Amino acid sequence: MDPLPPAAALLIIDLQRAIDDPRWSRDGARNNPQAEANVAALLAAWRRAGRPLVHVRHDSVNPESTYRPGTAGHAFKDEAMPLPGEPVVGKTTNSAFIGTGLDERLRSRGIGTLVIAGVITNNSVEATVRMAGNLGYDVRLVADACFTFARTDWSGRPRTAEEVHDLSLANLSGEYAAIVTTAEVLAAAG
């Protein structure tokens, strides 16, 4: 992986306590149990280097959502807790670019490269990566700093979390993003 430009921004998507609610794993376990530790390593590297970063927080308007403001699940997980002064962008849809001003915030700072991590790979992460790619950003999706859950596919076949994750990565690879690992990003960030 080529070195990252100094203005490459880290986007951490929806890594909130809500994702630990048992409702998310009703069809089976999640993948990448080390994802939070990898996010913490990325955050630490970005903070040490003074690189730009954005915490994306899902502010669900669904009264039944585990991500609803005012609930314990709305809080960030410890590994992704913003420090005072770090930007937090709240969103109410799956894409971090819809109705949030994120694109304007990034462009005003001259940011053209995004390193993306978070949850859920095949939902908010995929929606954000697709839109970022369509908006012309150079996107690096950190495969081992994202995770998802098992799902039943359209034909009724159960799919493991790893299968769902891998298919989502395959959908994004090339056209929307380069798929990378935490180790590759840390090496490229210098």
N, C-alpha and C positions, 0 to 999 in steps of 0.2 A: 504494500500500500504506500502511495506517495505521501510525503509529509503534509500535514494539514496546515492550511493558512492560519495565521494568528487570529483572524476574525471568525474562524469556524465556531459556530455556536452549538452547544449541547442543549438538546430539547429532551426533557424527561416527561413522559406522558402518563398522567393518571396513576402514579404510583402512590395510591392512598390506601388507608386501612380497609376501605370497603372491599378491596379485592380479596381479602382473607375470609370474607363471609362464606359459610358453607354452601350457599345457594349457587355460587359460581362453579363449584366442583361437583354438582349433582350428577353429571354424566361421567365423571372420572377425574383423576388427579391432573394437576397442571404439569407442565414441563419446566425445564431450566430452574431447578430449585436454588441455584446460585445466582439468579438474575439480580436480586437485590444487592448482593455483595458486589457484583460487577458494576451496577449503577453507582454504588458508593465509591468504588475505585475511580470511575470516570469523573464523578463529582469532585473528588479530592484532587485529581489531576487538573481539572479545569480551574478549581479555586486556587491551587498553588501557582498556576501560570497566569492567573488573572484573565482567563479567556471568558468570552460571553456565554451565559447560560440562561435558560428559561425553564421554569417549572410550570407545567401545564396541569391544571386542576379541573377535574370534571365536577361541575355544579349542576347536578341533575335536577330537572324540574318535575320528574316523576315522583309522586309521593311514596311509592313503594321501593324506590331505588336505594341501594346501599351507599350510593354516592351523593345522597341528598344533603345540602347544607343544613347544619344544625344537628347532624347525627355524628356519632363517633367515627363512622366510616369515612366521613368527609375529610378528616385530617390526613396529612401526608404520613407515610410510613417513616420510621426513624431514619432509614438509610437514604431517604430522598428529602429529608426535611430542609426547606429553604432557610438560609441564614438571613438575618436582618439585611434588608436592602436588595436582596436578590429578587429579580422580577418573577411574579406569579401571574399567569394568564388563565383566567377562568373561562371555561367553555360549557355550552349546554348541548352540543351535538357531538358526534363522533370525531369530527375533524377539528384540530386546533386552529385552523384558519378561518372557520365560519363564524362570523359575528364577533371576532375577538380583537381585531386590530393587530394580530401577530405579524402579518406580512408587512404592514407599514412599520412596525417597531423594528423588525429585522432589517428591512431595506434602508431605513433612516440611519442605521448604524453601519451600513456598508457590508452587511453579512450576506454572503452568497453560498456558503457551505454549511450544511446542518448535519450534526451527528445525533441520531435519534435512538432513544431507548424508552422502555416502559411497558405498559399493558393496555389493552389486550392485543396481542400480535395481529389477529385477524379482524380486529374491530378498530378501535381508535388509533392504534399504531398504523395499521394499513391505510386507513382513510387519510391520516395526516401525511404519510409518506407519499401516497398517490397525489395529493393536492400539492405538496411541496415540489414534487417532480414536475407536475404540470405548470407550476408557477416559475419554473426555471432554476430552482435551487439544485446545487450539487449535494445529493443526499447520501449519507453513509448510515445504513441501518445496522445496529449492533445486535446481531442474532442471539448472542448469549446474555444480553442484558434486556431481553424481552421475554414474555411468556404468555401462554394461553392455556386453555382447558380442553378436555376431550369434548367432542360434539358428535351428534348423529348427522350424517350427511343427508342430502336431498333424497337419496334413494333409500334411506332408512338404515344404512350401515353405520355401526359405531366406529368412530375414528379416534385414535389416541390424541392426546395433546401434542405429542411430537409430530404426528402426521398433519394435524391442523396447522401447526407452526411452520413446518417445512413447506407445505403447499402455499401458505401465505408468503413466505420468503421467496419461493419460486415465482409467484405472481408478480412480485415487486422487483426482482433482480433484473438489472439491465435497463429496462425502460424507465423505471422510477427511482432506483437507488442501487448503490453498490452494497452488497451484503458483506459485513465484516465482523470480526470478533473483538472483544474487549482488549485482548493483548495486542492486536493489530492497531487499534485506535490509540492505545497508550503509547505504543512505539512511534506512531506517526505524529502524535501530539508533541513528542520531544520532551 
